[in-house]
Structure formats: C-alpha cells, structure tokens
Amino acid sequence: MNTPKERPDRSGPHRVAFEKNKNIILKTKNTCGICGLPVDKSLKYPHPLSPVIDHIIPINRNGHPSDIRNLQLAHWQCNRQKSDKLYADDRSANATVVGNRNLPQSRDWTRYRA
C-alpha cells in the first residue's frame, strides 16, 4: 500500500523556513492576496474567512514551498477555491487582466460576453 508523500512545507528541510515566513506574513500583511479584502486574524479555522498562508505558485506546480516571495496571506475559502490554479501576477508588465485568474492571451477577453 502506498502512503501519501508529505508536502515539503509540512515536513523536511523547508518546514522551519515556512513557519518563519508564515509568522512574518501574519504579522505584516492584512489583506487577502487572492480577493484583496481585509483578513480578520482573530478568526480561527474552520471559519471560512480565517487566515491561511497560500502558495502563489502551488507546490505541485513547482512552486517553492517556503520562499517568502511565493507565500501570501489569504482567506481559507479563497485559498480553497483557488486550489492549485495559477493566478495572474500583479507585477506583470502591460497586462490587462479580467478578474484575477490567468486567461489565455489568444483572445481579447475585455470584449467577451457569456
């Protein structure tokens, strides 16, 4: 029987660095990196708006498990909805983004109608 492999941010050499960077983010950030709304740090899991640390580039998509540049504060529900999807990088130059998801650039999405 195969046992599930532990994530590098939960065990192994990245655990200490992840915890250190998590504490820095919890002390210095106040808004959700996904939806942009304020995060109430007094809320505790399983409250849907409780604070969590999100990997901007998910670990299973080769994102670094403990680099502070790959971590952001998020609401628990926003992080669950994002799952392992990639979101647009707000530092990308001259990019017009509709919402906060990466959309294929083969189409002018500003004129898209459902």
C-alpha positions as CSV (number, residue, x, y, z in Angstrom):
1,M,0.0,0.0,0.0
2,N,1.3,3.4,-1.0
3,T,1.4,6.1,1.7
4,P,0.8,9.7,0.6
5,K,4.0,11.7,0.3
6,E,4.2,14.6,2.9
7,R,4.4,18.1,1.4
8,P,7.8,19.8,1.8
9,D,6.3,22.7,3.7
10,R,4.8,20.3,6.3
11,S,7.9,18.2,6.9
12,G,11.5,18.1,6.0
13,P,14.0,20.9,5.5
14,H,11.5,23.5,4.3
15,R,9.3,23.3,7.4
16,V,11.4,25.7,9.6
17,A,11.7,28.3,6.8
18,F,8.0,28.0,6.0
19,E,7.0,28.6,9.7
20,K,9.3,31.6,10.0
21,N,8.0,33.2,6.8
22,K,4.4,32.3,7.8
23,N,4.8,34.3,11.0
24,I,6.3,37.2,9.1
25,I,3.4,37.3,6.8
26,L,0.8,37.0,9.6
27,K,2.5,40.0,11.4
28,T,2.9,42.3,8.3
29,K,0.0,41.6,5.9
30,N,-3.6,42.4,6.4
31,T,-5.3,41.7,3.1
32,C,-6.1,38.6,1.2
33,G,-3.7,38.1,-1.7
34,I,-6.5,36.4,-3.8
35,C,-9.6,38.6,-3.3
36,G,-8.0,41.8,-1.9
37,L,-10.3,42.1,1.1
38,P,-9.2,42.5,4.7
39,V,-8.4,39.4,6.7
40,D,-9.6,39.1,10.3
41,K,-6.7,37.3,12.0
42,S,-8.9,36.7,15.1
43,L,-11.0,34.2,13.2
44,K,-10.0,30.6,13.6
45,Y,-10.4,27.5,11.4
46,P,-13.0,26.2,10.4
47,H,-14.4,29.7,9.8
48,P,-14.4,30.3,6.0
49,L,-12.7,33.8,6.4
50,S,-10.0,32.6,8.8
51,P,-6.4,33.4,7.7
52,V,-4.2,30.9,5.9
53,I,-0.9,31.1,4.1
54,D,-1.3,30.5,0.3
55,H,1.4,29.3,-2.1
56,I,1.1,31.7,-5.0
57,I,2.6,29.1,-7.3
58,P,1.3,25.8,-5.9
59,I,3.9,23.3,-4.7
60,N,2.6,20.7,-7.1
61,R,3.2,23.1,-10.0
62,N,6.9,23.5,-8.9
63,G,6.3,26.5,-6.6
64,H,8.9,26.9,-3.8
65,P,7.5,25.5,-0.6
66,S,9.0,28.1,1.8
67,D,10.2,31.1,-0.2
68,I,8.5,34.2,1.2
69,R,8.1,35.5,-2.4
70,N,5.8,32.5,-3.1
71,L,3.7,32.9,0.1
72,Q,0.8,35.3,0.7
73,L,-2.0,35.8,3.2
74,A,-5.4,34.6,2.2
75,H,-8.9,33.7,3.5
76,W,-9.4,30.0,3.9
77,Q,-12.3,30.0,1.5
78,C,-10.4,31.9,-1.2
79,N,-7.5,29.5,-0.9
80,R,-9.8,26.5,-1.2
81,Q,-11.4,28.0,-4.3
82,K,-8.0,28.8,-5.8
83,S,-6.9,25.2,-5.1
84,D,-3.8,24.5,-7.4
85,K,-4.8,27.0,-10.1
86,L,-2.3,29.7,-11.2
87,Y,-3.4,33.3,-10.8
88,A,-2.2,36.4,-12.7
89,D,0.9,38.0,-11.3
90,D,0.1,41.7,-10.5
91,R,3.7,42.6,-11.3
92,S,3.4,41.5,-15.0
93,A,4.1,44.5,-17.2
94,N,1.4,45.9,-19.6
95,A,-1.0,43.0,-18.9
96,T,-4.8,43.6,-18.9
97,V,-6.4,41.1,-16.5
98,V,-10.1,40.5,-16.3
99,G,-10.6,39.3,-12.7
100,N,-7.6,37.7,-11.0
101,R,-7.2,34.5,-13.0
102,N,-4.8,33.9,-15.8
103,L,-6.8,33.9,-19.1
104,P,-5.5,32.7,-22.4
105,Q,-4.0,35.6,-24.3
106,S,-5.2,34.3,-27.6
107,R,-8.4,36.2,-27.2
108,D,-9.4,39.8,-26.3
109,W,-11.2,38.9,-23.0
110,T,-12.3,42.5,-22.4
111,R,-15.0,42.1,-25.0
112,Y,-16.0,38.6,-24.0
113,R,-19.7,38.1,-23.4
114,A,-21.0,34.8,-21.8
